[in-house]
Amino acid sequence: MCIRDRRLDDQEHWYASNCAPIFADSRVVAVALISYNITERKRAEEKLRNSERTLRTLIDASPESILLLDAAGTILLINKTVADRLGMPADQIVGRTAYDVHPPEVAANRMRHFEEVVRTRKPTRFDDLRLGRYMENVIHPILDGQGRVTTVAVLGIDRKTLRLKLSATSQPVNH
């Protein structure tokens, strides 16, 4: 059981407590209570939740496709742009692979680059065409403490739509 307490210093403190009966002659004669201060763990959990909310908001704010895949190529996370571009709900994309959501030739090309990134542990960029969209793809490995690829970040930039938007404006874009 977790107990939240506000002390005189007006700081919130958390405790994890366990209790157990103490028997004598088949009767409960006392209760043993052990409590541990878990305040720092609770604060760390809250910081993590806030960080995850911030990251999710940042990912979904992007007008470009953002994906996270495991080292085998299974899609773990996508932003709203991916779902919109594929015309599928996110829950029908997460847990699948490129072969499940793209035409075979596009999937084969993207998986070839993905496998190269996993093998070499180095990021890559390549262009391809999917359903009339000219896409620039950036694939970047995410390594664990031992240098193994655990996940892979993918950014898909729709260059055709970007060019059309830029050509519709009369002013050049400066970076």
C-alpha positions, -999 to 999 in steps of 0.1 A, spaced: 0 0 0 12 35 -8 6 64 16 9 101 7 17 125 35 21 162 37 45 172 65 48 204 84 73 217 58 44 214 33 64 189 12 46 159 -1 62 125 10 53 90 -1 57 58 18 52 21 7 39 1 36 34 -35 43 16 -49 73 13 -84 86 -5 -99 116 14 -115 144 -3 -145 159 -2 -162 193 -24 -192 200 -42 -187 167 -51 -151 177 -38 -118 163 -19 -102 191 -2 -74 171 4 -61 137 38 -55 122 41 -25 100 71 -18 77 73 15 58 98 27 33 102 63 21 96 62 -17 93 100 -21 123 102 -45 109 73 -66 75 90 -69 92 123 -79 113 105 -105 81 88 -119 64 121 -122 93 137 -140 93 107 -164 56 111 -171 61 148 -177 90 141 -200 70 115 -219 41 140 -223 65 166 -236 81 143 -260 48 130 -273 36 165 -279 68 174 -297 66 143 -319 29 149 -328 35 186 -335 58 177 -365 43 180 -399 67 152 -410 66 115 -404 83 103 -372 86 66 -363 104 45 -338 112 9 -347 128 -19 -327 159 -36 -341 139 -62 -359 119 -35 -378 86 -36 -358 70 -2 -355 69 8 -318 57 45 -321 44 68 -348 32 104 -348 -1 116 -362 14 125 -395 24 89 -402 -12 77 -395 -26 105 -418 -2 98 -446 -9 60 -445 -46 66 -441 -47 42 -412 -54 46 -374 -22 44 -353 -33 13 -335 -33 -5 -369 2 6 -377 21 1 -344 32 -35 -340 36 -40 -378 65 -36 -402 72 -16 -434 61 -47 -454 27 -45 -438 20 -8 -445 38 0 -478 38 -14 -513 63 -42 -517 90 -22 -537 89 7 -512 90 -16 -482 119 -36 -496 139 -4 -503 132 11 -469 140 -22 -451 173 -25 -470 184 9 -456 170 0 -422 190 -32 -420 221 -13 -431 217 11 -402 212 -17 -377 243 -36 -391 266 -6 -393 252 14 -363 255 45 -385 227 68 -397 217 71 -433 197 93 -457 179 82 -489 151 93 -511 122 74 -525 88 78 -541 57 65 -524 22 71 -538 32 102 -556 52 116 -527 89 123 -530 102 114 -496 136 121 -480 142 95 -453 166 98 -424 172 67 -403 192 69 -371 202 41 -348 197 44 -310 223 25 -291 224 10 -256 253 14 -232 271 -15 -249 268 0 -284 241 -23 -296 212 -10 -317 180 -12 -295 157 10 -315 158 31 -347 144 66 -352 130 74 -387 121 108 -401 102 110 -434 102 144 -450 77 150 -478 98 170 -503 71 172 -529 46 189 -506 73 212 -493 83 222 -528 47 229 -537 43 251 -506 75 269 -513 66 275 -550 32 289 -539 50 317 -519 66 345 -537 93 350 -511 123 327 -507 127 308 -475 158 317 -454 171 294 -427 
